[in-house]
Amino acid sequence: MLRPMSVTGHFRQLTRAQRHCFAAAFLGWTLDSLDYFILIFCVPAIASEFHTRDSAVFGAVFLTQAFRPVGALLFGVLADRYGRRPVLMANILSFSVIELACAFAPSMNVLLALRALFGLAMGGEWGVGAALAFETLPKEGRGVFSGILQEGYAAGSILASLAFGLLFHRIGWRGLFIVGAAPALLVFYVQARVAESPVWVEGEKTRRAGTVGTGLATGARGGVQPATLLAFLPTFLFLILLMTAFMSFSHGTQDVYPTFLTVQAKLPASTVGSIGVLYGFSSIAGGIVFGAFSERWGRRPAIITSALLSIPTLPLFAYGHSAVALAAGAMLMQFMVQGAWGVVPAYLNELAPAPVRATAPGLAYQLGGLLTSWNGKGQALAAEHWGDYRMVLAVTVIVVALALAGLAALGREAKGREMTAE
């Protein structure tokens, strides 16, 4: 059995600086997710105002995901060169300003362009924040930290659900985008409380001294030796495939679900928002539980187990005939989906070499998003064609859960790897 102390005990042994670092990474991902999910919940309202179909608005979701790899590469390279902390601050400020601009979009085309820019900013936050966190935190309890850190995404969805359920009828979708600009305030916290990654500082001292690290050599200006990149390439390609399955797992069960609840299940905004809050909390629980299990079982077995256990939840998740049944199904589904996702930050950072740790995991993560960027729009088009979101959701879960479990079984385990500058 998983003891509560096995989770809380790891946090009690953190230093003050480590706690601030973890909080900054968690909040950055939470608020990034808040801004993303505000769009997800407002799809029908935006479509109504701009006199278009829901599937057309999901084009904005596609552009967000399509430009995320560009942001992962851009901000990741900057963070590997200039440090995690200043780039994280620039990243948070960027997506907050763009979210505010979306509130004043005069047309669908302008909104599409702004969401592409938002995707660029969103793409950088995860990789930079995760590198800062895992290079600062101890390796003991890394699976627990990973599970909680990744569930910043679920926490963001909870905040978006609450905002939608409580404020939508008062301020509309444009007002919600203004609320979504609040993450800019997090920059002041990072500036005042968060220290630079000790691993990056150590590596920077080595580079300035012109020395060469063992095995993972870097030049005096911080470039990575070609041999290092060549050796990592097969792993990097595998991680892209793995993250493609992961992205399909999460976006395939989340992006069109509020639209399904609104359009096909005919639930009011307050109920949709409440269901979103419930499955958001369930997501956080799943990430913590399976993240902790991954410390005992290993990263891959935790991923495989949670992916396969999502399939039995389908009768309630997609075919529930009441708000209560759908809420229960959504909670069970997201417990399993985010259970698998809770392992991701630790797993990717354990597999990546230090000189590209802010770039490679985030880039693989976001390239997976690029390959599945048509997911939401494709599901919406299929549902409009067949007149049935239920079948589309069910087929998506079965195919993707089996694919994810199969890919995870083919990967290698790196649980407990030391995070060093070399």
Buried (B, 14 or more C-beta within 10 A) or exposed (E): EBEEEBBEEBBEEBEEEBBBBBBBBBBBBBBBBBBBBBBBBBBBBBBEBBEEEBBBBBBBBBBBBBBBBBBBBBBBBBBBBBBBBBBBBBBBBBBBBBBBBBBEBEEBEEBBBBBBBBBBBBBBBBBBBBBBBBBBBBBEBBBBBBBBBBBBBBBBBBBBBBBBBEBBEEBBBBBBBBBBBBBBEBBEBBEEBBBBBBBBBBBBEBBEEEEBBEEBBBEEEBBBBEEBBEEBEEBBEBBBBBBBBBBBBBBBBBBBBBBBBBBBBEBEBEBBBBBBBBBBBBBBBBBBBBBBBBBEBBBBBBBBBBBBBBBEBBEBBBBBEEBEBBBBBBBBBBBBBBBBBBBBBBBBBBBBBBBBBBBBBBBBBBBBBBBBBBBBBBBBBBBBEEEBBBBBBBBBBEEBBBBBBEBBEEBEBBBBBEBEBB
